[in-house]
């Protein structure tokens, strides 16, 4: 009998990518887009149509530029704190709960 060969999908460990945005930045981009559309629509209805359109376009463009800049730091960027940090020992509090006989 001949064994069947199946192709193995090798991209399982890679982050989701859409239009240059990766992983969590896709959701951030959707959030920026929806928030700017909401703010633009509210300002169009309450203040002025032209001011709302300019505000909406400005928020979308600046938000995506900020997001692209943020994505350059990496998908899993962490705060890099410099210095020596001393943590207080809290073992004395644990001895309070030991059963006394």
C-alpha positions as CSV (number, residue, x, y, z in Angstrom):
1,X,0.0,0.0,0.0
2,X,1.1,3.5,-0.7
3,X,1.1,5.9,2.2
4,X,-0.7,9.2,1.6
5,X,1.3,12.4,1.9
6,X,-0.3,15.5,3.3
7,X,1.2,18.9,3.2
8,X,2.0,20.4,6.6
9,X,1.0,23.9,7.1
10,X,4.1,25.5,8.5
11,X,2.7,28.9,9.4
12,X,0.9,27.9,12.6
13,X,3.3,29.8,14.9
14,X,3.3,33.0,12.9
15,X,1.1,35.9,14.0
16,X,-1.9,36.9,11.9
17,X,-1.0,39.5,9.2
18,X,-3.3,41.8,7.3
19,X,-2.2,44.8,5.1
20,X,1.1,45.1,7.0
21,X,-0.4,45.0,10.5
22,X,0.5,42.0,12.6
23,X,-1.3,40.3,15.5
24,X,-2.7,42.6,18.1
25,X,-2.1,45.7,16.0
26,X,-4.9,44.5,13.6
27,X,-7.4,44.9,16.5
28,X,-5.8,48.2,17.5
29,X,-6.2,49.5,13.9
30,X,-9.9,48.5,13.9
31,X,-10.4,50.3,17.2
32,X,-8.7,53.4,15.9
33,X,-10.9,53.3,12.8
34,X,-14.1,52.8,14.7
35,X,-13.3,55.4,17.3
36,X,-12.4,58.0,14.7
37,X,-15.6,57.2,12.7
38,X,-17.7,57.6,15.8
39,X,-16.0,60.9,16.9
40,X,-16.2,62.2,13.3
41,X,-19.9,61.4,13.0
42,X,-20.7,63.0,16.3
43,X,-18.7,66.2,15.5
44,X,-20.4,66.3,12.0
45,X,-23.8,66.1,13.7
46,X,-23.1,68.5,16.5
47,X,-20.7,71.1,15.2
48,X,-20.0,71.2,11.5
49,X,-19.8,68.7,8.6
50,X,-16.5,70.0,7.4
51,X,-14.9,70.1,10.8
52,X,-16.1,66.5,11.5
53,X,-14.7,65.3,8.2
54,X,-11.3,66.9,8.9
55,X,-11.3,65.6,12.4
56,X,-12.2,62.1,11.3
57,X,-9.5,62.0,8.6
58,X,-6.9,63.5,10.9
59,X,-7.7,60.9,13.6
60,X,-7.5,58.0,11.1
61,X,-4.2,59.1,9.5
62,X,-2.5,60.1,12.8
63,X,-3.8,56.9,14.5
64,X,-2.4,54.6,11.7
65,X,1.0,56.5,11.7
66,X,1.2,56.0,15.5
67,X,0.2,52.4,15.1
68,X,2.9,51.8,12.4
69,X,5.5,53.4,14.7
70,X,4.3,51.3,17.6
71,X,4.5,48.1,15.5
72,X,8.2,48.8,14.7
73,X,9.1,48.2,18.3
74,X,7.9,44.6,17.9
75,X,4.8,42.5,18.5
76,X,5.7,41.8,22.1
77,X,7.4,45.0,23.3
78,X,8.0,45.2,27.0
79,X,9.0,48.1,29.3
80,X,12.7,48.0,29.8
81,X,13.3,49.5,33.2
82,X,16.9,50.3,34.1
83,X,18.1,50.2,37.7
84,X,18.2,48.0,40.8
85,X,14.9,47.1,42.3
86,X,14.7,45.7,45.9
87,X,11.5,43.8,46.8
88,X,10.5,43.7,50.4
89,X,10.4,40.2,52.0
90,X,6.9,39.4,53.2
91,X,7.7,36.0,54.9
92,X,6.9,37.4,58.3
93,X,3.2,37.7,57.3
94,X,3.1,34.1,56.4
95,X,4.0,32.9,59.9
96,X,0.8,34.5,61.3
97,X,-1.3,31.8,59.6
98,X,0.7,28.8,61.0
99,X,-1.4,26.8,63.4
100,X,-0.3,27.3,67.0
101,X,-0.2,24.1,69.2
